[in-house]
Amino acid sequence: MDAKGWVLTAVEKLGWAGEREIVRWLDEAGEELSRLELQRALEALLAEGKLEQKGDLYRRAAPGGAKRAFDALFEE
């Protein structure tokens, strides 16, 4: 699994989590990432819409958000 996969798995398991909690979970899982790798993975996952951010916390983005917005726009 690559860095993004590990970070996404950690956030899924933790719910709302900051970088410290993510690093702690990764350490317990036996995976070590540098701060730079973690930040790059978080930025990439945010850009892909797989995570959402609120302040310093991250969580898995709700699936289908774009579809719900599209459906609401053209709802009759």
Contact map, one row per residue, 1 for C-alpha under 8 A:
1110110000000000000000000000000000000000000000000000000000000000000000000000
1111110000000000000000000000000000000000000000000000000000000000000000000000
1111111000000000000000000000000010001100100000000000000000000000000000000000
0111111100000000000000000000000000000000110110000000000000000000000000000000
1111111110000000000000000000000000000000000000000000000000000000000000000000
1111111111000000000000000100001000000000000000000000000000000000000000000000
0011111111100000000001000100000000000100110000000000000000000000000000000000
0001111111110000000000000000000000000000000010000010000000010000000000000000
0000111111111000000000000000000000000000000000000000000000000000000000000000
0000011111111100000001001100000000000000000000000000000000000000000000000000
0000001111111111100001000000000000000000000000000000000001110000000000000000
0000000111111110000000000000000000000000000000000000000000110000000000000000
0000000011111110000000000000000000000000000000000000000000000000000000000000
0000000001111111100011000000000000000000000000000000000000000000000000000000
0000000000111111100000000000000000000000000000000000000001110000000000000000
0000000000100111110000000000000000000000000000000000000011100000000000000000
0000000000100111111111000000000000000000000000000000000011100000000000000000
0000000000000001111111000000000000000000000000000000000111000000000000000000
0000000000000000111111100000000000000100000000000000000110000000000000000000
0000000000000000111111110000000000000000000000000000000000000000000000000000
0000000000000100111111111000000000000000000000000000000000000000000000000000
0000001001100100111111111100000000000000000000000000000000000000000000000000
0000000000000000001111111110000110000000000000000000000000000000000000000000
0000000000000000000111111111000000000000000000000000000000000000000000000000
0000000001000000000011111111100000000000000000000000000000000000000000000000
0000011001000000000001111111111110000000000000000000000000000000000000000000
0000000000000000000000111111111100000000000000000000000000000000000000000000
0000000000000000000000011111111000000000000000000000000000000000000000000000
0000000000000000000000001111111000000000000000000000000000000000000000000000
0000000000000000000000000111111100000000000000000000000000000000000000000000
0000010000000000000000000111111110000000000000000000000000000000000000000000
0000000000000000000000100110011111000000000000000000000000000000000000000000
0010000000000000000000100100001111111100000000000000000000000000000000000000
0000000000000000000000000000000111111100000000000000000000000000000000000000
0000000000000000000000000000000011111110000000000000000000000000000000000000
0000000000000000000000000000000011111111000000000000000000000000000000000000
0010000000000000000000000000000011111111100000000000000000000000000000000000
0010001000000000001000000000000011111111110000000000000000000000000000000000
0000000000000000000000000000000000111111111000000000000000000000000000000000
0000000000000000000000000000000000011111111100000000000000000000000000000000
0011001000000000000000000000000000001111111110000000000000000000000000000000
0001001000000000000000000000000000000111111111000010000000000000000000000000
0000000000000000000000000000000000000011111111100000000000000000000000000000
0001000000000000000000000000000000000001111111110000000000000000000000000000
0001000100000000000000000000000000000000111111111110000000000000000000000000
0000000000000000000000000000000000000000011111111111100000000000000000000000
0000000000000000000000000000000000000000001111111100000000000000000000000000
0000000000000000000000000000000000000000000111111110000000000000000000000000
0000000000000000000000000000000000000000000011111111000000001000000000000000
0000000000000000000000000000000000000000000011111111000000011000000000000000
0000000100000000000000000000000000000000010011011111100001111000000000000000
0000000000000000000000000000000000000000000001001111110001111000000000000000
0000000000000000000000000000000000000000000001000011111111100000000000000000
0000000000000000000000000000000000000000000000000001111111000000000000000000
0000000000000000000000000000000000000000000000000000111110000000000000000000
0000000000000000011000000000000000000000000000000000111111000000000000000000
0000000000000001111000000000000000000000000000000000111111100000000000000000
0000000000100011110000000000000000000000000000000011110111110000000000000000
0000000000110011100000000000000000000000000000000011100011111000000000000000
0000000100110010000000000000000000000000000000000111000001111100000000000000
0000000000000000000000000000000000000000000000001111000000111110000000000000
0000000000000000000000000000000000000000000000000000000000011111100000000000
0000000000000000000000000000000000000000000000000000000000001111100000000000
0000000000000000000000000000000000000000000000000000000000000111111100000000
0000000000000000000000000000000000000000000000000000000000000111111110000000
0000000000000000000000000000000000000000000000000000000000000001111111000000
0000000000000000000000000000000000000000000000000000000000000001111111100000
0000000000000000000000000000000000000000000000000000000000000001111111110000
0000000000000000000000000000000000000000000000000000000000000000111111111000
0000000000000000000000000000000000000000000000000000000000000000011111111100
0000000000000000000000000000000000000000000000000000000000000000001111111110
0000000000000000000000000000000000000000000000000000000000000000000111111110
0000000000000000000000000000000000000000000000000000000000000000000011111110
0000000000000000000000000000000000000000000000000000000000000000000001111111
0000000000000000000000000000000000000000000000000000000000000000000000111111
0000000000000000000000000000000000000000000000000000000000000000000000000111
